[in-house]
């Protein structure tokens, strides 16, 4: 006979509190939260228009490179340092300096401001100084009793999800293909999240030149669905 696991009231209460905080983070990074995330393609629209991304394998390669060698890794470190109590003004200035094009700067600043505005309207708090998206999320998530790698992992997953939806709509890819790509990125997202927790600003690096060039070329793309 299997004896059922009994939870004490204290254990159950703590578990529910942890779950509620996780749901808060998921809400902030979900498509339902008004940050305008799905108005931005991070230059992916240009790559698709140029024929660089035409199928599932292409998308998996591009998203993996952006996460590991581009904005994904950089923003993971900025988020980690922000969660650890780093100077938000310094982190924000660093985030802005890392943007390789005007469109990339516009993307992270507009999303950051929209994130702050939405949370202020939801909670009644003041917006504060405008911050780039990873730094704005770090500021908000400091109040959550969640492990840093969990926060970073959900953030990177939301980033990849947004770009996956862009490709599903614009390549176009089937929904199943898009979901296979996203699921295939889970191990990479977990590795990056764990690595970012112990990283310092000196570990910042980017080597995603084609993604940066695509973002620059997107500024003059004749017919555009996305803002970046």
C-alpha positions as CSV (number, residue, x, y, z in Angstrom):
1,X,0.0,0.0,0.0
2,X,1.4,3.4,-1.0
3,X,1.3,6.0,1.8
4,X,0.2,9.4,0.4
5,X,2.6,12.3,0.9
6,X,1.2,14.6,3.6
7,X,2.0,18.3,3.4
8,X,2.1,20.4,6.5
9,X,0.2,23.8,6.4
10,X,3.5,25.6,6.5
11,X,4.9,23.7,3.6
12,X,1.7,24.3,1.6
13,X,1.6,28.0,2.3
14,X,5.2,28.4,1.3
15,X,4.7,26.4,-1.9
16,X,1.7,28.6,-2.8
17,X,3.7,31.8,-2.1
18,X,6.5,30.6,-4.4
19,X,4.0,29.7,-7.1
20,X,2.3,33.1,-6.9
21,X,5.6,34.9,-7.3
22,X,6.5,32.7,-10.3
23,X,3.1,33.5,-11.8
24,X,3.8,37.2,-11.4
25,X,7.1,36.8,-13.4
26,X,5.3,34.7,-16.1
27,X,2.7,37.4,-16.3
28,X,5.2,40.2,-16.8
29,X,6.9,38.3,-19.6
30,X,3.8,36.9,-21.3
31,X,2.2,38.1,-24.5
32,X,-0.7,39.4,-22.4
33,X,1.5,42.0,-20.7
34,X,1.5,45.3,-22.7
35,X,5.2,45.7,-23.5
36,X,4.6,45.6,-27.2
37,X,7.0,42.6,-27.5
38,X,5.2,41.2,-30.5
39,X,5.8,44.5,-32.4
40,X,9.6,43.8,-32.5
41,X,11.4,41.1,-34.5
42,X,15.0,41.9,-33.4
43,X,16.0,42.1,-37.1
44,X,14.5,38.7,-37.8
45,X,12.0,40.1,-40.3
46,X,14.9,41.4,-42.4
47,X,16.7,38.0,-42.2
48,X,13.5,36.3,-43.4
49,X,13.0,38.9,-46.2
50,X,16.6,38.3,-47.3
51,X,16.1,34.6,-47.5
52,X,18.4,33.8,-44.6
53,X,15.6,32.1,-42.6
54,X,13.3,29.9,-44.7
55,X,12.7,26.8,-42.6
56,X,12.7,25.2,-39.2
57,X,16.5,24.4,-39.2
58,X,17.4,28.0,-40.2
59,X,15.2,29.4,-37.4
60,X,16.8,27.1,-34.8
61,X,20.3,28.1,-35.8
62,X,19.5,31.8,-35.8
63,X,17.8,31.8,-32.4
64,X,20.4,29.6,-30.9
65,X,23.1,32.0,-32.0
66,X,21.3,35.1,-30.8
67,X,20.7,33.6,-27.4
68,X,24.2,32.2,-26.9
69,X,26.3,34.9,-28.7
70,X,24.1,37.9,-29.1
71,X,21.6,39.9,-27.1
72,X,20.4,36.8,-25.2
73,X,23.7,36.3,-23.3
74,X,24.3,40.0,-22.8
75,X,20.8,40.6,-21.4
76,X,21.1,37.5,-19.2
77,X,24.2,38.9,-17.6
78,X,22.6,42.3,-17.1
79,X,19.6,40.8,-15.6
80,X,21.7,38.6,-13.3
81,X,23.7,41.6,-12.1
82,X,20.6,43.6,-11.5
83,X,19.0,40.8,-9.5
84,X,22.2,40.6,-7.4
85,X,21.9,44.3,-6.4
86,X,24.0,45.9,-9.1
87,X,23.8,49.6,-9.8
88,X,20.8,49.9,-12.2
89,X,22.0,53.1,-13.7
90,X,25.4,51.5,-14.6
91,X,23.6,48.4,-16.0
92,X,21.2,50.5,-18.0
93,X,24.0,52.5,-19.5
94,X,25.8,49.3,-20.4
95,X,22.7,47.9,-22.0
96,X,22.3,50.9,-24.2
97,X,26.0,50.9,-25.2
98,X,25.7,47.2,-26.2
99,X,23.0,48.0,-28.8
100,X,24.6,47.8,-32.2
101,X,22.0,49.8,-34.1
102,X,19.4,52.5,-33.6
103,X,16.6,49.9,-34.0
104,X,18.0,47.7,-31.3
105,X,18.3,50.6,-29.0
106,X,14.7,51.6,-29.7
107,X,13.5,48.1,-29.2
108,X,15.0,47.6,-25.7
109,X,14.2,51.2,-24.5
110,X,10.6,51.2,-25.7
111,X,9.9,47.8,-24.3
112,X,11.6,48.7,-21.0
113,X,9.5,51.9,-20.7
114,X,6.3,50.0,-21.6
115,X,7.1,47.3,-19.0
116,X,7.6,50.0,-16.3
117,X,4.5,51.8,-17.3
118,X,2.4,48.6,-17.2
119,X,3.6,47.6,-13.8
120,X,3.1,51.1,-12.5
121,X,-0.5,51.2,-13.7
122,X,-1.1,47.7,-12.3
123,X,0.4,48.4,-8.8
124,X,0.0,52.1,-8.4
125,X,3.8,52.6,-8.0
126,X,5.7,55.3,-9.8
127,X,7.5,54.4,-13.1
128,X,10.8,55.8,-12.1
129,X,13.6,56.6,-14.5
130,X,13.3,54.9,-17.9
131,X,15.2,51.7,-18.1
132,X,16.1,49.2,-20.9
133,X,14.1,46.0,-20.7
134,X,16.5,43.6,-19.0
135,X,17.3,46.2,-16.3
136,X,13.6,47.1,-15.8
137,X,12.8,43.4,-15.3
138,X,15.7,43.1,-12.9
139,X,14.4,46.0,-10.9
140,X,10.9,44.5,-10.6
141,X,12.1,40.9,-10.0
142,X,14.3,41.9,-7.1
143,X,11.1,41.8,-5.0
144,X,10.3,38.2,-6.0
145,X,11.6,35.4,-3.8
146,X,12.8,33.4,-6.9
147,X,16.1,31.9,-7.8
148,X,18.0,34.1,-10.2
149,X,18.5,31.3,-12.8
150,X,14.7,30.8,-12.8
151,X,14.1,34.5,-13.5
152,X,16.7,34.6,-16.2
153,X,15.4,31.3,-17.8
154,X,11.9,32.6,-18.0
155,X,13.2,35.9,-19.5
156,X,15.2,34.1,-22.2
157,X,12.3,31.8,-23.0
158,X,10.0,34.8,-23.5
159,X,12.6,36.4,-25.7
160,X,12.9,33.2,-27.9
161,X,9.1,32.8,-27.9
162,X,8.6,36.2,-29.3
163,X,11.0,35.6,-32.2
164,X,9.5,32.1,-32.8
165,X,6.1,33.7,-33.2
166,X,7.6,36.2,-35.6
167,X,8.9,33.4,-37.8
168,X,5.7,31.4,-37.6
169,X,3.8,34.4,-38.9
170,X,6.3,35.7,-41.4
171,X,8.3,32.8,-43.0
172,X,5.7,31.3,-42.6
173,X,6.3,28.2,-40.5
174,X,3.7,25.8,-39.1
175,X,2.8,26.1,-35.4
176,X,4.3,22.6,-34.8
177,X,7.6,23.6,-36.4
178,X,7.8,26.7,-34.3
179,X,7.1,24.7,-31.1
180,X,9.7,22.2,-32.0
181,X,12.3,25.0,-32.4
182,X,11.3,26.5,-29.1
183,X,11.4,23.2,-27.2
184,X,14.8,22.4,-28.8
185,X,16.1,25.7,-27.3
186,X,15.2,24.7,-23.7
187,X,18.5,23.0,-22.8
188,X,20.4,26.1,-24.1
189,X,18.2,28.5,-22.2
190,X,18.9,26.5,-19.0
191,X,22.6,26.5,-19.6
192,X,22.8,30.2,-20.3
193,X,20.6,31.0,-17.2
194,X,22.8,29.0,-14.9
195,X,26.0,30.5,-16.4
196,X,24.7,34.0,-16.2
197,X,24.1,33.8,-12.4
198,X,27.9,33.6,-11.8
199,X,28.9,35.9,-14.6
200,X,30.3,39.5,-14.2
201,X,30.1,42.5,-16.5
202,X,33.5,41.6,-17.7
203,X,32.0,38.4,-19.2
204,X,29.8,40.5,-21.5
205,X,30.5,39.7,-25.2
206,X,28.6,39.6,-28.4
207,X,29.5,37.9,-31.7
208,X,26.3,37.9,-33.7
209,X,27.3,40.1,-36.6
210,X,24.7,38.9,-39.1
211,X,21.9,39.5,-36.6
212,X,23.3,43.0,-36.0
213,X,23.6,43.7,-39.7
214,X,20.0,42.5,-40.2
215,X,18.8,44.9,-37.6
216,X,20.6,47.7,-39.3
217,X,19.2,46.8,-42.8
218,X,15.7,46.5,-41.4
219,X,15.6,50.3,-40.9
220,X,15.2,50.6,-44.7
221,X,13.1,47.5,-45.5
222,X,10.4,48.7,-47.8
223,X,7.4,46.7,-46.4
224,X,7.6,46.0,-42.7
225,X,5.3,44.2,-40.3
226,X,7.5,44.7,-37.2
227,X,9.1,47.8,-35.8
228,X,12.6,46.2,-35.6
